[in-house]
């Protein structure tokens, strides 16, 4: 895709991800295209870096509501969901950054022509500038650009929903699956109990992730 305006007000495409770090569940990348007016509308609605909302159930509900507003207002919202087997393949060869860049490139190619392409993560996404001249890869871009903040909110809301579905499947047998899937004491307790019962990690657990203390 060649950056441009396509006969309309110049567009900005923001790109961000959610779920890079957890040991359970998928990773989600999102791209959001906005013009200046739509960006201002979303800023007025309270769209900002998804991490600013926290991790409580109330925070998740706010992000989910804002994601619906973003999908209604934005000119383009695209998702790429990286499932656990794909993540494990790339991590096994030290290529998680490569996976993210491939998914980001796919989003850029699906999006409408945009005058600016901004991705959150300077080291992670700057190599994409070779394929997409003018792409801006910035640390903390989700705090500076509403299109990136919108992508951050949508990616996190989608990841929240996907993890909630995983947790719901296990709740009848294991109780509430707390910890958000990160490798923390609550998640490790669930994993240890699952391994004790079944002799292997659950299918939603990333096999390439360290699970200290889990045998």
N, C-alpha and C positions, 0 to 999 in steps of 0.2 A: 504494500500500500504506500503510495506517495503522499506525504503530508500536503494538505491543501484545505480549501474551504468548501468545495463542492457547491459553489454558488450561494452559500448561506453565511451567516455570521461565523467567524473562525471558531473552531472547536478545539477543546483540550481533552486528551485521553489520559486518564489516570489509571495506574496499575498498582495493585497491592495483593498481598497474600495473607492467609490465616491458616494456622495449623502446621507450620513448619516443625515446631519443637515437640509436640505431644508424641507419646509412644503408642497411642491407640487412635485409630481412625484416620480419615483422609486429610489431605491438604487441599485448600481451595485458593485459586487465583481468580481475581476479578478485574475487569476493565470497565470504566465508566466514561462516556463521552458527554461533555457539557459545553454549551456556549456560555457567555458571560451572564446573561439573564438567568438561565437555569441554575448556574452555579450560585448566584446570589439568592435565589429562592431556596435552594437547599441549605445554604449557610443560615438563612433566617429560621429554617425549621430545626436548626441545631445539629446539622451534620458536621462532625469533626472526627478526628482520629478515633478509631474504634476502641483503642486501649483506654481512652479517657473515660469511658463509661463504667469500667470495672468488670467484675465477673459474677456478680450476684444474679439471681433469677430476675430481679427487677431490671438490671442492666441489660440482660439478654432480651427481655421483652421490649425495651426501648430500642435496641439495635434492630430487632425484627420489624418493629413499626417503621423505623426510619428506612430500612431496606425496601419496604414496600413503597414508600414515598419516592425514594431514589428511582426505583424501577418505573414509577409512574411519570416522573418529571424528566429523567435523563433521555437523551436521544439514542443512547445505546448502553446496554448493560450486558456484558458477556461473562460467562463462568468457565473455568477449567477445573475439574475435580480430579485430583491425583489419588487413586485408591492405593491401599496398603501394598499389594503385590508390586505395583509399578514403583512406588517409593523404595521398596526393599531392593529392587533390581538396581536402581541408580545409586542408592547409598552404598551398596556392596562394592561398588567401584569408585566411591568417593565423588559421585556425580549429582548430588542433590541440587547444587546450583545450576548445573546443566539442565536438569529437569525443569526447574522453575523458568529458566530462560526459554526453553522450548515452548512451554505453555504460554508464557507472555507473548512470544512471537506469534503463536496461533491466535491469540486474542487481538493483537494489533492487525493481523491480516483479515480478521473478520469484521473489525470495526469500520465505521465510515472514515473518510479522509479527514485527518485532523491536523491543524496547524502546529500543535504542540503534543508531544508524547512525553509523559512524565511517569517514571517508575520509582517506587519507594525502595531504596537500597543502592548506594553508589557502587560498591564493589560487586554486588550481585548482578546488577542489570547493565552496568556500563558497557560490557562487551556487545550488547545488542545494537549499540550505535553504529557498528560496522555494517549491519544489515538495514538499519533504520536511521539514516543520517539525521542528526538533530535531536535524537532521543536524549532526554535529560534524566539521568539516574542520580537521585539525591537521597541522602540519609534524612530521615524525618520529613520526607515530602508530604506525608499524610497530615502533618501539622501546619503545612504552608499552603497547600493547594486543595481546594474543595473537591476537585475531581478525584484526587488520590484519596482524600478522606472518605469520599463516597464509596470508592472501590474497597477501602479498608472495612467500612461498615458492612457492605454487602458480602464480602468474603467471610467476615467473621460471623455474620448472621447465618449464612449458609452452612458454615462449619459447625456452629452451635446446633443447628437443626439436625445435621447428620450425626453428630455425636449424641444428641438427645435420643435419636432413634436407636443407636447402639445401646445406650444405657437402659432404655425401655425394654429391650429384648432380654437383658440380663437381670433386671430387677426382681422378677418373681423368684429366681433361684439364689441370687446373691445380695439382694437388697439394693438400695440406691447406689449407683456407680458415681461416687464423688471424685473430685480431683481433676475433672476436665480432660482426663486422658493423659495428662503430663506424668512424668516419672517422679511421682511424689509418694509419700507414705500411704495415702488412701488408694491410689491406683496400684501401687505395689502390693497392697493387701489383697485387692481383688485378683490380681494376676497370680499371686502365690496360691490363693485358694483355688483358682481355676486349674492351675498346674497340678495341685494336690489331687483334685478330683479326676482330671482327664489326662494328666501326664504330658501335656503340651500347652503352648500358648494359645489363647483364643484367636480365631481367624482375623479379628480386627486389630490385633496387636502387631506392631511393626517388628518383624523378626530381626531386622538389622539394627535395632536400638539396643542400648545397654540396659539390662534388667538386673542391677546389682542385688545380690542376696536371693535371687530367684533361681532355683535349680530345676 
